[in-house]
Amino acid sequence: MNTKIMMVLMVTCLLTFGIISPVNAAETQTAVIATTAPDWSSGALSVISVDPVGGPRVAQNSLEPSGSDLTVVSHEKYFYRMERSGANNITKYDVNKPDAPIWQFSTEGDEANSNPHDLVFVNEEKAYLIRYGSDKAWIVDPSAESESAFKIGELDLSNYSDDDGYPEMDSGIIVDNMLFITLQRIDTSGGWGNYTYNTPYIAVFDTITDMEIDIQNCDCDLKGIAIEAIFNLLAIQYVDDSNRIYVQGVGNWDQSNGDASGGIVQVNPATYETALILLDSPVYGAVSGMAIVSGTKGYFVGYAGWGNNTLYSFDPSCGCDVTAVPGFENISISGMQSGVYTDKNNMLWVCNQSTAAVDILNTVTDTVDESVSTGLNPNKVVFCSQGSPDDSNSSSSGCFISVLNHQ
């Protein structure tokens, strides 16, 4: 391997669906992308350098072939591939050796299909494994060297379960020592096409005690934050400059009957108050993804139909100034469904499945800085970052994620 590629890969992984710290421009950052075949027969990973601005960025594609139902998260110099329904495992990698697994552990407990969706980090020795097919989130030690040492506790979410027996936990973030977990509460017991969408919730846990916080002050079963205006929650993100949590739901995807069931809601993490800022519209369809850059600049994906999506910019402080981003109309945009963050250069990586590439969008000018092929269709992007070698006092970076995910 030549020196240039070695320099590109000498990075550490930076991600939590939570508090986002500024990234020093001198840091080295790389992206890890989960990809899938167009016919969903297989999946793999891509690794792409974040720099240089303007390109050409260096890419390695088709790493670690796997099944197609996969996602990735990262923390410090590690990233974690989760194979979901049907496989139910998590694999840890050092980003410097992205094709050499450190370990692979099962995510199965008593259930038959735990379907891992997210891993939310407190630190390198404690994280929360969000398991869509269970009513228990796991508390895990990502530094564990054996499977028996991996699981160190549980969070019981069974009170939020509906008639199918599960609360459908999807994703999470950590803000001020509080873990916020989205619960879709979709009752699938009626079979495909007959789902019941119950009121979704965000459950809140103290990350020090791992006890649920009674947001309602009710001493009742459902102690969390009820999200009344939208359902089928997909993305959750915290933005520091507005001190708000943003949660996006897609509803039932179908706008043909005028059902405005999806959109974006903001949550005040200090008071837990909610406010609706954007609803589905016949103009742009279902709100199927979200990326909030700041308190006044954000993006969402308008879903008009399978493979027919448009990226819109808007002002999340008012839900106004909705504008289609030139070059991103009527294409297949994957996800943005687990909370999307920009890279250290304030670029948003958009998974364009129409061209099997990531389109790297300058969020100041809303122009494409570079498009980089990922071989297979890109589904989710996480950023891995390492502190500046010139800063002898720097500690390990926290983690971000630019996610363009699974739909």
MOHU-V979477 format. One record per run of one state. SS is the DSSP state (@ for helix, = for strand, . for the rest). FROM is the first residue (numbers start at 0). TO is the last residue. If there is no record, write none. Layout:
ss = [SS & SS]
from = [FROM & FROM]
to = [TO & TO]
This chain:
ss = [. & @ & . & = & . & = & . & = & . & = & . & = & . & = & @ & . & = & . & = & . & = & . & = & . & @ & . & = & . & @ & . & = & . & = & . & = & . & = & . & = & . & = & . & = & . & = & . & = & . & = & . & = & . & = & . & = & . & = & . & = & . & = & . & = & . & = & . & = & . & = & . & = & . & = & . & = & . & = & .]
from = [0 & 2 & 9 & 27 & 36 & 42 & 49 & 58 & 66 & 69 & 75 & 77 & 83 & 88 & 94 & 97 & 100 & 106 & 115 & 123 & 125 & 131 & 135 & 140 & 146 & 149 & 150 & 156 & 157 & 160 & 168 & 175 & 177 & 183 & 185 & 187 & 195 & 197 & 199 & 206 & 211 & 212 & 224 & 227 & 232 & 239 & 243 & 249 & 262 & 267 & 273 & 279 & 280 & 281 & 284 & 292 & 297 & 305 & 307 & 315 & 319 & 324 & 330 & 331 & 332 & 333 & 339 & 340 & 346 & 352 & 356 & 362 & 366 & 373 & 376 & 386 & 399 & 402]
to = [1 & 8 & 26 & 35 & 41 & 48 & 57 & 65 & 68 & 74 & 76 & 82 & 87 & 93 & 96 & 99 & 105 & 114 & 122 & 124 & 130 & 134 & 139 & 145 & 148 & 149 & 155 & 156 & 159 & 167 & 174 & 176 & 182 & 184 & 186 & 194 & 196 & 198 & 205 & 210 & 211 & 223 & 226 & 231 & 238 & 242 & 248 & 261 & 266 & 272 & 278 & 279 & 280 & 283 & 291 & 296 & 304 & 306 & 314 & 318 & 323 & 329 & 330 & 331 & 332 & 338 & 339 & 345 & 351 & 355 & 361 & 365 & 372 & 375 & 385 & 398 & 401 & 406]
